[in-house]
Amino acid sequence: MQIIYSAKASNELSDFPAQIQVRISQKMSLYSQQPNPIKFAKPISGTELFRFRIGDYRVLFKVSNNIIFVVTIKKRDKAYLNLD
């Protein structure tokens, strides 16, 4: 699967320390190479979004046509506030 980051998600990722950026990028690459990356994700109730847990961070995304579209990347305690 291909990964596409929204402008918001790209900005959020670039604001994290370099070590966290690398960890999230590597994990997302690993997930995208899996035959069914959704099996590693949990759905977010009341939305069409899923989430990957990467340490203390949550990557919220949608899946469509073999594309993982990353909507936002946040620390765990902020990840589920104000979902658009």
C-alpha positions as CSV (number, residue, x, y, z in Angstrom):
1,M,0.0,0.0,0.0
2,Q,1.0,3.5,-0.6
3,I,1.2,6.1,2.2
4,I,0.0,9.7,1.7
5,Y,0.3,12.2,4.5
6,S,-2.1,15.1,4.8
7,A,-0.4,18.6,5.1
8,K,-1.5,18.6,8.7
9,A,0.0,15.2,9.4
10,S,3.3,16.2,7.7
11,N,3.5,19.3,9.8
12,E,2.8,17.4,13.0
13,L,5.4,14.8,12.1
14,S,8.0,17.4,11.4
15,D,7.4,19.0,14.8
16,F,8.4,15.8,16.6
17,P,12.0,15.1,17.7
18,A,14.0,13.4,15.0
19,Q,14.1,10.0,16.8
20,I,10.3,9.9,17.0
21,Q,10.0,11.0,13.3
22,V,12.2,8.1,12.3
23,R,10.4,5.6,14.5
24,I,7.0,6.6,13.1
25,S,8.2,6.6,9.5
26,Q,9.8,3.2,9.8
27,K,6.7,1.7,11.4
28,M,4.4,3.2,8.8
29,S,6.7,1.7,6.1
30,L,6.5,-1.7,7.8
31,Y,2.7,-1.5,8.0
32,S,2.4,-0.4,4.3
33,Q,4.4,-3.5,3.2
34,Q,2.0,-5.9,4.9
35,P,-0.7,-7.7,2.8
36,N,-3.4,-6.4,5.1
37,P,-2.1,-3.5,7.3
38,I,-5.6,-3.0,8.7
39,K,-5.2,-6.1,10.9
40,F,-2.7,-4.1,12.9
41,A,-5.0,-1.1,13.3
42,K,-8.0,-0.4,15.4
43,P,-11.1,1.4,14.2
44,I,-12.1,4.7,15.8
45,S,-15.8,4.5,16.6
46,G,-18.1,7.0,15.1
47,T,-15.6,7.8,12.2
48,E,-14.2,6.2,9.1
49,L,-10.8,6.4,10.6
50,F,-8.4,3.8,11.9
51,R,-5.4,4.2,14.2
52,F,-2.0,2.7,14.5
53,R,-0.3,2.8,17.9
54,I,3.3,3.6,17.7
55,G,4.6,4.0,21.3
56,D,3.0,7.1,22.9
57,Y,1.8,8.3,19.5
58,R,-1.3,7.6,17.4
59,V,-1.4,7.7,13.6
60,L,-5.0,8.3,12.5
61,F,-5.7,7.3,8.9
62,K,-8.3,6.3,6.3
63,V,-7.8,3.5,3.7
64,S,-9.0,3.8,0.1
65,N,-7.9,2.2,-3.1
66,N,-4.7,0.7,-1.7
67,I,-3.7,4.0,-0.1
68,I,-3.2,4.7,3.6
69,F,-4.1,8.4,3.9
70,V,-2.7,9.7,7.2
71,V,-5.0,12.4,8.6
72,T,-3.2,13.3,11.8
73,I,-0.3,12.2,14.1
74,K,-0.6,13.0,17.8
75,K,0.5,12.0,21.2
76,R,-1.8,9.5,22.8
77,D,-3.5,12.0,25.2
78,K,-4.3,14.4,22.4
79,A,-5.1,12.0,19.6
80,Y,-8.8,11.7,20.0
81,L,-9.7,15.3,20.7
82,N,-11.5,17.3,18.0
83,L,-11.6,14.7,15.3
84,D,-12.6,16.3,12.1
